[in-house]
């Protein structure tokens, strides 16, 4: 089943081209985006912090000017995740006690986007502490999935994905440590890219409880783009990347792929497995080599156990867990050693395989619940199973610091709703552009 698209509005590069040609002015582009937000957001609630006045001022300053060669997004309106600092706007991480935490400068990512000509029309919704596959908090309320308002758009970049999928804006930037870009892209039927760790700076993206104005980027966590097509995703990554990396290497039909749909302790629902198997069948029909098992695959059960412990320690910044246990310095060095060994094992696998395909999550968009998902259950093939093991499909790329592009590949009917399904395309570290290029070719084969 073809994945559902909610809008035919132009993407970021298409909008930029219209502005560059004189068919559209920056003011008209911004006004159209704000009009769409005002029409659509009453039902979706993706926008947490409007930035309309500043956006109009930026657009007015651009009108009549010629875009520079270094401004590929000249005049393009977009939003950004609430947790990125923008001077004069709140960065709360969804926590009521920080509703008055006003940033005094732009984050590194925002500075790069503005330099490229983008106009930030607002900030999008998140869960408290960016720690859920829902986007609901006591300050800004709940964001709905634009495909089914009774379901989550994902998290923690859920407002980001909902804004892009619904057509409010063409593109976004979110963050990902536990699937927070990939799961919203999967739930909302758009493209998302989790970069190689260290490629994109997270300067100016820090928890408001951290008093350090220049905090460490943090292990595992990355910032990356969301969009409705591969070209926009590629362009955004080039803008926000802080270092040069290799270009895409070869056509997909010359590549060897490995499909992973079975993860110890984290089964996937048939509503996810079905579209992925159908997509892989189309790839094989087109002459792409896809293996379904390999002895080169690292011990996934061991990988997930260490990832989950490291994730919890990193999210808590070393504070004791609810059971009172606290990670020691020795524990932390053990995590780093295990991560290095795991990254080496994946590098060995990528000497044989060009890309690994996997689901972004074990389920499609989940119904809203009034508690954090990872303390609840997921409905998988008719059974209610603990939700937290579902993080394994995020950790599969996060723990070894690998890039992963989510491409929409189909849909399933679930309880009367047609819900989109995505697929991760993982590659070797620093192979980000290769992942996006492979996902682009998969899209052409699967979706036509």
Secondary structure, DSSP 8 states (H G I E B T S, - for coil): -----------HHHHHHHHHHTSS-HHHHHHHHHHHHHHHHHHH--EEEE-HHHHHHHHHHHTT----TT-TTTT-EEEEETTS--TTSB--TT-GGGTT-B-SS--HHHHHHHHTT-EEEEEE---GGG-SSS-EETTTEE--BTTBTTB---SSSHHHHHHHHHTS-SEEEEEESSSTTHHHHHHHT-EEEE--TTSB--TT---TT---TT----SS-EEEEEESSHHHHHHHHHHHBSS------S-GGG-EEEEE---TT----HHHHHHHHHHHHHHHHTT-EEES--TTS--HHHHHHHHHHHHHHHHTTT---TTS----HHHHHHHHHHHHHHHHHHHHHTTT-SEEEE-SSSSSS-B--SS-GGGSEEEETTEEEESGGGGHHHHHHHTTT--EEEEEEEEEEETTEEEEEEEEEE-STT-HHHHHHHHHHHHHHHH-
